[in-house]
Amino acid sequence: MTRDELIAKIHKVEALFRSTQSHGEMQAARAALDRLHTQLAAVPEPALEFKFSLTDPWKRQLFLALVRRHGLTPYRRPRQRFTTIMVRLQRKFLDEMLWPEFLQLSQLLHDYLDEATRDVISRGVHRDLSEAAEVPELGQA
């Protein structure tokens, strides 16, 4: 039975459950609903194609490594930009595992690279890393 067929059956049983007044029929409908939900959980969600555009080279490398670590194959179509990454995966996996993991590791990588950059510049170029001061417009009186 396909995922769509299971979902359709669940809707029918839920309608039966809501419309019945008999306690026995309600219990039978509830049991059938529980069995269908168990079957639905066992049917894998279809893999969808997702497109990611990552212009930062460090984040792109991190994302590619994560995708491959999870056994997925990243790709690009002909004439797509170098910054584009295509991946086929289940939406639930993307939403619950891959993307949150990427965001967390991306922030760690950003913090590390920021700290390393500040350290190298302050040691090798100049110690003052403060932003440029704002000055009033010239020629205005």
N, CA, C and O atoms as a DFTB+ gen file, in Angstrom:
564 C
 N C O
     1  1       0.849      -1.175       0.000
     2  2       0.000       0.000       0.000
     3  2       0.897       1.242       0.000
     4  3       1.872       1.311       0.748
     5  1       0.565       2.202      -0.830
     6  2       1.392       3.402      -0.915
     7  2       1.070       4.355       0.229
     8  3       0.069       4.198       0.927
     9  1       1.928       5.332       0.404
    10  2       1.746       6.354       1.440
    11  2       0.435       7.108       1.237
    12  3      -0.296       7.350       2.197
    13  1       0.135       7.481      -0.006
    14  2      -1.097       8.223      -0.290
    15  2      -2.343       7.387       0.002
    16  3      -3.336       7.907       0.511
    17  1      -2.292       6.092      -0.318
    18  2      -3.427       5.212      -0.018
    19  2      -3.640       5.088       1.490
    20  3      -4.777       5.084       1.961
    21  1      -2.548       4.988       2.244
    22  2      -2.656       4.918       3.704
    23  2      -3.260       6.203       4.274
    24  3      -4.104       6.150       5.169
    25  1      -2.836       7.336       3.765
    26  2      -3.372       8.609       4.250
    27  2      -4.864       8.707       3.934
    28  3      -5.643       9.179       4.761
    29  1      -5.260       8.265       2.750
    30  2      -6.681       8.279       2.385
    31  2      -7.488       7.385       3.322
    32  3      -8.579       7.768       3.745
    33  1      -6.975       6.203       3.654
    34  2      -7.668       5.303       4.576
    35  2      -7.786       5.932       5.966
    36  3      -8.823       5.822       6.620
    37  1      -6.727       6.582       6.401
    38  2      -6.761       7.236       7.710
    39  2      -7.868       8.282       7.741
    40  3      -8.603       8.375       8.724
    41  1      -7.993       9.063       6.682
    42  2      -9.053      10.075       6.627
    43  2     -10.443       9.437       6.695
    44  3     -11.339       9.972       7.347
    45  1     -10.622       8.307       6.031
    46  2     -11.919       7.607       6.051
    47  2     -12.238       7.086       7.453
    48  3     -13.361       7.232       7.937
    49  1     -11.247       6.483       8.097
    50  2     -11.467       5.949       9.443
    51  2     -11.727       7.083      10.428
    52  3     -12.568       6.947      11.316
    53  1     -11.014       8.203      10.282
    54  2     -11.249       9.347      11.163
    55  2     -12.672       9.885      10.980
    56  3     -13.320      10.275      11.951
    57  1     -13.150       9.904       9.742
    58  2     -14.518      10.355       9.484
    59  2     -15.512       9.403      10.144
    60  3     -16.501       9.845      10.729
    61  1     -15.257       8.110      10.054
    62  2     -16.116       7.122      10.704
    63  2     -16.085       7.309      12.218
    64  3     -17.124       7.248      12.874
    65  1     -14.925       7.531      12.760
    66  2     -14.760       7.718      14.192
    67  2     -15.556       8.937      14.684
    68  3     -16.193       8.881      15.736
    69  1     -15.517      10.022      13.930
    70  2     -16.232      11.242      14.317
    71  2     -17.745      11.099      14.179
    72  3     -18.493      11.729      14.927
    73  1     -18.207      10.276      13.229
    74  2     -19.646      10.201      12.959
    75  2     -20.378       9.149      13.794
    76  3     -21.606       9.189      13.871
    77  1     -19.679       8.231      14.409
    78  2     -20.343       7.153      15.150
    79  2     -20.710       7.580      16.576
    80  3     -20.042       8.407      17.196
    81  1     -21.785       6.990      17.060
    82  2     -22.236       7.248      18.432
    83  2     -22.010       6.031      19.325
    84  3     -22.019       6.147      20.551
    85  1     -21.808       4.878      18.718
    86  2     -21.654       3.634      19.460
    87  2     -20.246       3.529      20.046
    88  3     -19.251       3.771      19.363
    89  1     -20.188       3.163      21.325
    90  2     -18.900       3.030      21.999
    91  2     -18.062       1.922      21.352
    92  3     -16.851       2.083      21.203
    93  1     -18.675       0.814      20.970
    94  2     -17.960      -0.304      20.336
    95  2     -17.379       0.098      18.990
    96  3     -16.240      -0.247      18.676
    97  1     -18.161       0.832      18.187
    98  2     -17.670       1.282      16.886
    99  2     -16.528       2.292      17.049
   100  3     -15.586       2.315      16.257
   101  1     -16.630       3.123      18.091
   102  2     -15.566       4.094      18.341
   103  2     -14.258       3.382      18.691
   104  3     -13.189       3.774      18.221
   105  1     -14.344       2.335      19.515
   106  2     -13.151       1.581      19.884
   107  2     -12.551       0.871      18.666
   108  3     -11.332       0.841      18.494
   109  1     -13.413       0.304      17.832
   110  2     -12.936      -0.389      16.637
   111  2     -12.267       0.608      15.678
   112  3     -11.223       0.314      15.097
   113  1     -12.875       1.774      15.522
   114  2     -12.304       2.795      14.645
   115  2     -10.972       3.286      15.205
   116  3     -10.024       3.495      14.447
   117  1     -10.891       3.470      16.508
   118  2      -9.641       3.912      17.142
   119  2      -8.543       2.869      16.935
   120  3      -7.403       3.224      16.636
   121  1      -8.874       1.591      17.092
   122  2      -7.889       0.523      16.890
   123  2      -7.432       0.483      15.433
   124  3      -6.244       0.324      15.155
   125  1      -8.378       0.628      14.506
   126  2      -8.017       0.644      13.083
   127  2      -7.128       1.848      12.778
   128  3      -6.166       1.743      12.018
   129  1      -7.456       2.977      13.370
   130  2      -6.668       4.191      13.167
   131  2      -5.239       4.012      13.689
   132  3      -4.279       4.432      13.043
   133  1      -5.112       3.396      14.843
   134  2      -3.781       3.138      15.404
   135  2      -2.963       2.218      14.493
   136  3      -1.772       2.448      14.285
   137  1      -3.605       1.177      13.951
   138  2      -2.906       0.261      13.036
   139  2      -2.459       0.996      11.768
   140  3      -1.344       0.793      11.288
   141  1      -3.333       1.847      11.230
   142  2      -2.991       2.585      10.011
   143  2      -1.851       3.575      10.259
   144  3      -0.974       3.743       9.411
   145  1      -1.867       4.219      11.410
   146  2      -0.765       5.140      11.740
   147  2       0.554       4.382      11.873
   148  3       1.603       4.894      11.484
   149  1       0.508       3.183      12.413
   150  2       1.710       2.357      12.517
   151  2       2.220       1.990      11.129
   152  3       3.422       2.046      10.870
   153  1       1.304       1.612      10.237
   154  2       1.695       1.287       8.860
   155  2       2.267       2.513       8.158
   156  3       3.258       2.417       7.434
   157  1       1.638       3.665       8.376
   158  2       2.096       4.888       7.732
   159  2       3.510       5.250       8.181
   160  3       4.330       5.703       7.382
   161  1       3.785       5.045       9.465
   162  2       5.119       5.340       9.975
   163  2       6.169       4.411       9.367
   164  3       7.336       4.781       9.240
   165  1       5.743       3.192       8.990
   166  2       6.681       2.225       8.419
   167  2       6.953       2.490       6.941
   168  3       7.989       2.071       6.424
   169  1       6.037       3.180       6.248
   170  2       6.225       3.472       4.826
   171  2       7.148       4.682       4.705
   172  3       6.845       5.744       5.250
   173  1       8.252       4.539       4.009
   174  2       9.178       5.662       3.908
   175  2       8.588       6.801       3.082
   176  3       7.863       6.590       2.110
   177  1       8.922       7.986       3.498
   178  2       8.514       9.182       2.773
   179  2       9.336       9.250       1.482
   180  3      10.519       8.910       1.495
   181  1       8.739       9.677       0.382
   182  2       9.511       9.720      -0.866
   183  2      10.604      10.790      -0.801
   184  3      10.439      11.832      -0.166
   185  1      11.708      10.510      -1.464
   186  2      12.806      11.480      -1.523
   187  2      12.450      12.568      -2.529
   188  3      11.952      12.286      -3.619
   189  1      12.709      13.795      -2.153
   190  2      12.456      14.939      -3.015
   191  2      13.785      15.589      -3.377
   192  3      14.784      15.416      -2.679
   193  1      13.786      16.329      -4.462
   194  2      14.993      17.032      -4.871
   195  2      14.977      18.431      -4.266
   196  3      14.008      19.175      -4.420
   197  1      16.059      18.780      -3.576
   198  2      16.183      20.095      -2.958
   199  2      17.378      20.813      -3.560
   200  3      18.396      20.204      -3.889
   201  1      17.228      22.124      -3.694
   202  2      18.281      22.979      -4.247
   203  2      18.765      23.927      -3.166
   204  3      17.968      24.622      -2.537
   205  1      20.066      23.954      -2.952
   206  2      20.673      24.833      -1.969
   207  2      21.665      25.745      -2.686
   208  3      22.419      25.296      -3.549
   209  1      21.660      27.009      -2.330
   210  2      22.623      27.962      -2.878
   211  2      23.470      28.488      -1.726
   212  3      22.985      29.224      -0.867
   213  1      24.724      28.103      -1.721
   214  2      25.633      28.486      -0.642
   215  2      26.824      29.216      -1.246
   216  3      27.712      28.602      -1.837
   217  1      26.827      30.540      -1.088
   218  2      27.888      31.353      -1.688
   219  2      29.174      31.343      -0.867
   220  3      30.259      31.523      -1.419
   221  1      29.067      31.138       0.429
   222  2      30.247      31.089       1.289
   223  2      30.972      29.754       1.054
   224  3      30.384      28.693       1.259
   225  1      32.237      29.798       0.630
   226  2      32.930      28.539       0.318
   227  2      33.098      27.625       1.527
   228  3      33.071      26.403       1.377
   229  1      33.271      28.188       2.722
   230  2      33.433      27.355       3.919
   231  2      32.138      26.630       4.243
   232  3      32.149      25.443       4.567
   233  1      31.017      27.346       4.154
   234  2      29.725      26.726       4.435
   235  2      29.375      25.685       3.375
   236  3      28.780      24.653       3.684
   237  1      29.746      25.958       2.127
   238  2      29.479      24.993       1.057
   239  2      30.263      23.706       1.300
   240  3      29.722      22.610       1.152
   241  1      31.540      23.839       1.673
   242  2      32.346      22.647       1.969
   243  2      31.762      21.863       3.135
   244  3      31.702      20.634       3.101
   245  1      31.333      22.584       4.168
   246  2      30.722      21.934       5.333
   247  2      29.448      21.197       4.934
   248  3      29.246      20.048       5.327
   249  1      28.583      21.857       4.152
   250  2      27.325      21.234       3.746
   251  2      27.574      19.994       2.895
   252  3      26.918      18.971       3.089
   253  1      28.506      20.072       1.963
   254  2      28.839      18.912       1.128
   255  2      29.341      17.748       1.981
   256  3      28.970      16.598       1.747
   257  1      30.174      18.044       2.957
   258  2      30.703      16.990       3.834
   259  2      29.575      16.347       4.649
   260  3      29.540      15.127       4.807
   261  1      28.654      17.170       5.164
   262  2      27.527      16.627       5.940
   263  2      26.631      15.746       5.075
   264  3      26.219      14.665       5.494
   265  1      26.337      16.211       3.879
   266  2      25.491      15.438       2.964
   267  2      26.121      14.080       2.690
   268  3      25.451      13.048       2.736
   269  1      27.414      14.095       2.405
   270  2      28.106      12.833       2.113
   271  2      28.210      11.947       3.343
   272  3      28.122      10.724       3.233
   273  1      28.396      12.553       4.521
   274  2      28.479      11.763       5.756
   275  2      27.187      10.997       6.009
   276  3      27.206       9.903       6.572
   277  1      26.071      11.574       5.592
   278  2      24.776      10.911       5.774
   279  2      24.425       9.979       4.615
   280  3      23.286       9.526       4.501
   281  1      25.398       9.696       3.763
   282  2      25.187       8.734       2.683
   283  2      24.415       9.273       1.495
   284  3      23.907       8.495       0.688
   285  1      24.316      10.590       1.372
   286  2      23.613      11.200       0.258
   287  2      24.614      11.656      -0.799
   288  3      25.801      11.814      -0.513
   289  1      24.131      11.862      -2.010
   290  2      24.999      12.266      -3.105
   291  2      24.635      13.664      -3.590
   292  3      23.579      13.855      -4.193
   293  1      25.503      14.644      -3.331
   294  2      25.241      15.988      -3.839
   295  2      25.590      16.056      -5.329
   296  3      26.466      15.330      -5.798
   297  1      24.907      16.921      -6.062
   298  2      25.181      17.065      -7.490
   299  2      24.743      18.446      -7.962
   300  3      24.064      19.184      -7.248
   301  1      25.151      18.773      -9.185
   302  2      24.693      19.984      -9.880
   303  2      24.255      19.564     -11.260
   304  3      24.794      18.619     -11.836
   305  1      23.295      20.255     -11.778
   306  2      22.871      20.025     -13.159
   307  2      23.762      20.858     -14.085
   308  3      24.375      21.834     -13.654
   309  1      23.829      20.465     -15.355
   310  2      24.619      21.282     -16.294
   311  2      24.136      22.733     -16.278
   312  3      22.935      22.997     -16.210
   313  1      25.066      23.650     -16.341
   314  2      24.849      25.090     -16.372
   315  2      24.380      25.675     -15.046
   316  3      24.054      26.860     -14.985
   317  1      24.338      24.876     -13.985
   318  2      24.046      25.456     -12.673
   319  2      25.329      26.056     -12.111
   320  3      26.431      25.598     -12.414
   321  1      25.171      27.067     -11.305
   322  2      26.325      27.745     -10.717
   323  2      27.084      26.819      -9.772
   324  3      26.543      25.841      -9.255
   325  1      28.330      27.153      -9.567
   326  2      29.189      26.395      -8.654
   327  2      28.644      26.437      -7.233
   328  3      28.885      25.522      -6.445
   329  1      27.907      27.499      -6.903
   330  2      27.365      27.665      -5.554
   331  2      26.107      26.829      -5.321
   332  3      25.624      26.754      -4.191
   333  1      25.569      26.202      -6.362
   334  2      24.338      25.419      -6.253
   335  2      24.665      23.970      -5.909
   336  3      25.556      23.354      -6.493
   337  1      23.916      23.449      -4.944
   338  2      24.040      22.039      -4.554
   339  2      22.647      21.426      -4.614
   340  3      21.710      21.941      -4.004
   341  1      22.514      20.342      -5.339
   342  2      21.256      19.609      -5.426
   343  2      21.398      18.322      -4.617
   344  3      22.442      17.670      -4.647
   345  1      20.332      17.963      -3.891
   346  2      20.340      16.741      -3.084
   347  2      18.936      16.147      -3.095
   348  3      17.946      16.871      -2.990
   349  1      18.858      14.830      -3.223
   350  2      17.576      14.128      -3.106
   351  2      17.524      13.493      -1.717
   352  3      18.376      12.679      -1.360
   353  1      16.506      13.880      -0.940
   354  2      16.336      13.344       0.402
   355  2      14.907      13.567       0.868
   356  3      14.132      14.267       0.217
   357  1      14.574      12.975       1.980
   358  2      13.235      13.121       2.555
   359  2      13.153      14.449       3.296
   360  3      14.095      14.845       3.983
   361  1      12.027      15.131       3.154
   362  2      11.845      16.432       3.803
   363  2      12.009      16.319       5.321
   364  3      12.616      17.186       5.951
   365  1      11.471      15.258       5.897
   366  2      11.557      15.088       7.349
   367  2      13.022      15.005       7.791
   368  3      13.404      15.599       8.800
   369  1      13.832      14.271       7.038
   370  2      15.254      14.163       7.363
   371  2      15.936      15.522       7.245
   372  3      16.768      15.879       8.079
   373  1      15.580      16.279       6.206
   374  2      16.148      17.614       6.025
   375  2      15.773      18.523       7.187
   376  3      16.632      19.198       7.754
   377  1      14.486      18.540       7.543
   378  2      13.984      19.447       8.575
   379  2      14.438      19.077       9.984
   380  3      14.690      19.955      10.809
   381  1      14.542      17.788      10.256
   382  2      14.817      17.351      11.625
   383  2      16.279      17.012      11.893
   384  3      16.710      17.005      13.046
   385  1      17.049      16.731      10.836
   386  2      18.415      16.278      11.068
   387  2      19.446      17.127      10.318
   388  3      20.265      17.805      10.938
   389  1      19.403      17.089       9.003
   390  2      20.481      17.684       8.217
   391  2      20.580      19.197       8.378
   392  3      21.661      19.714       8.659
   393  1      19.473      19.914       8.205
   394  2      19.549      21.376       8.255
   395  2      19.881      21.901       9.655
   396  3      20.735      22.780       9.775
   397  1      19.234      21.394      10.728
   398  2      19.636      21.868      12.065
   399  2      21.107      21.571      12.377
   400  3      21.795      22.389      12.987
   401  1      21.578      20.402      11.957
   402  2      22.983      20.048      12.178
   403  2      23.886      21.006      11.396
   404  3      24.902      21.467      11.917
   405  1      23.518      21.303      10.155
   406  2      24.305      22.240       9.348
   407  2      24.347      23.620       9.994
   408  3      25.414      24.227      10.081
   409  1      23.202      24.123      10.446
   410  2      23.168      25.453      11.057
   411  2      24.044      25.523      12.304
   412  3      24.760      26.502      12.516
   413  1      23.982      24.498      13.110
   414  2      24.780      24.474      14.337
   415  2      26.279      24.417      14.022
   416  3      27.062      25.180      14.587
   417  1      26.673      23.517      13.125
   418  2      28.085      23.411      12.773
   419  2      28.568      24.635      12.006
   420  3      29.723      25.041      12.139
   421  1      27.693      25.215      11.213
   422  2      28.036      26.424      10.470
   423  2      28.347      27.581      11.420
   424  3      29.279      28.352      11.191
   425  1      27.563      27.689      12.478
   426  2      27.822      28.750      13.464
   427  2      29.150      28.506      14.182
   428  3      29.910      29.445      14.416
   429  1      29.429      27.254      14.531
   430  2      30.712      26.925      15.160
   431  2      31.880      27.256      14.227
   432  3      32.885      27.824      14.655
   433  1      31.736      26.897      12.955
   434  2      32.777      27.187      11.978
   435  2      32.968      28.695      11.821
   436  3      34.099      29.179      11.778
   437  1      31.867      29.431      11.735
   438  2      31.934      30.887      11.601
   439  2      32.671      31.503      12.796
   440  3      33.553      32.344      12.620
   441  1      32.307      31.083      13.998
   442  2      32.958      31.618      15.201
   443  2      34.453      31.305      15.208
   444  3      35.269      32.159      15.555
   445  1      34.807      30.088      14.827
   446  2      36.218      29.696      14.799
   447  2      36.986      30.518      13.767
   448  3      38.061      31.039      14.065
   449  1      36.445      30.635      12.563
   450  2      37.128      31.392      11.506
   451  2      37.234      32.874      11.860
   452  3      38.239      33.517      11.557
   453  1      36.200      33.412      12.500
   454  2      36.235      34.817      12.924
   455  2      37.340      35.029      13.951
   456  3      38.107      35.988      13.860
   457  1      37.416      34.143      14.913
   458  2      38.441      34.252      15.948
   459  2      39.842      34.109      15.349
   460  3      40.747      34.869      15.694
   461  1      40.018      33.142      14.459
   462  2      41.326      32.932      13.837
   463  2      41.724      34.139      12.990
   464  3      42.882      34.556      13.017
   465  1      40.787      34.698      12.246
   466  2      41.066      35.865      11.408
   467  2      41.471      37.056      12.257
   468  3      42.446      37.740      11.946
   469  1      40.726      37.311      13.331
   470  2      41.053      38.430      14.219
   471  2      42.444      38.241      14.847
   472  3      43.205      39.200      14.979
   473  1      42.760      37.023      15.223
   474  2      44.054      36.740      15.834
   475  2      45.184      37.006      14.845
   476  3      46.163      37.666      15.194
   477  1      45.067      36.509      13.631
   478  2      46.121      36.689      12.628
   479  2      46.295      38.167      12.289
   480  3      47.423      38.652      12.196
   481  1      45.189      38.886      12.102
   482  2      45.280      40.304      11.747
   483  2      45.874      41.113      12.895
   484  3      46.728      41.972      12.676
   485  1      45.422      40.841      14.121
   486  2      45.940      41.630      15.253
   487  2      47.416      41.341      15.514
   488  3      48.138      42.239      15.949
   489  1      47.881      40.139      15.267
   490  2      49.297      39.808      15.472
   491  2      50.174      40.247      14.302
   492  3      51.296      40.710      14.501
   493  1      49.655      40.098      13.073
   494  2      50.500      40.324      11.913
   495  2      50.344      41.669      11.238
   496  3      51.259      42.106      10.539
   497  1      49.209      42.349      11.423
   498  2      48.988      43.593      10.697
   499  2      48.904      44.771      11.663
   500  3      49.746      45.668      11.630
   501  1      47.899      44.766      12.509
   502  2      47.745      45.859      13.469
   503  2      46.834      45.391      14.591
   504  3      45.889      44.637      14.361
   505  1      47.127      45.849      15.820
   506  2      46.380      45.394      16.990
   507  2      44.980      45.976      17.070
   508  3      44.087      45.352      17.643
   509  1      44.771      47.160      16.507
   510  2      43.459      47.819      16.595
   511  2      42.525      47.258      15.525
   512  3      42.709      47.524      14.337
   513  1      41.534      46.490      15.937
   514  2      40.571      45.890      15.013
   515  2      39.204      46.575      15.094
   516  3      38.207      46.043      14.606
   517  1      39.168      47.748      15.707
   518  2      37.882      48.434      15.851
   519  2      37.396      48.939      14.495
   520  3      38.182      49.121      13.564
   521  1      36.093      49.159      14.404
   522  2      35.491      49.669      13.170
   523  2      35.908      51.112      12.949
   524  3      36.332      51.784      13.888
   525  1      35.794      51.594      11.722
   526  2      36.115      52.981      11.393
   527  2      35.131      53.914      12.095
   528  3      33.946      53.608      12.221
   529  1      35.641      55.049      12.547
   530  2      34.794      56.018      13.238
   531  2      33.914      56.756      12.233
   532  3      34.302      56.979      11.087
   533  1      32.746      57.120      12.682
   534  2      31.837      57.892      11.838
   535  2      32.154      59.365      12.035
   536  3      32.236      59.847      13.165
   537  1      32.333      60.078      10.925
   538  2      32.644      61.516      11.005
   539  2      31.549      62.281      10.295
   540  3      30.915      61.764       9.375
   541  1      31.325      63.528      10.727
   542  2      30.301      64.332      10.059
   543  2      30.701      64.614       8.611
   544  3      31.881      64.632       8.262
   545  1      29.680      64.833       7.781
   546  2      29.920      65.120       6.365
   547  2      30.811      66.348       6.209
   548  3      30.635      67.339       6.917
   549  1      31.749      66.287       5.302
   550  2      32.623      67.422       5.018
   551  2      31.851      68.447       4.181
   552  3      31.036      68.069       3.339
   553  1      32.094      69.700       4.400
   554  2      31.471      70.746       3.607
   555  2      30.137      71.184       4.144
   556  3      29.542      72.107       3.586
   557  1      29.639      70.587       5.179
   558  2      28.385      71.015       5.788
   559  2      28.706      71.893       6.982
   560  3      29.560      71.559       7.803
   561  1      28.021      73.007       7.069
   562  2      28.295      73.897       8.191
   563  2      27.047      74.178       8.988
   564  3      27.097      74.913       9.974
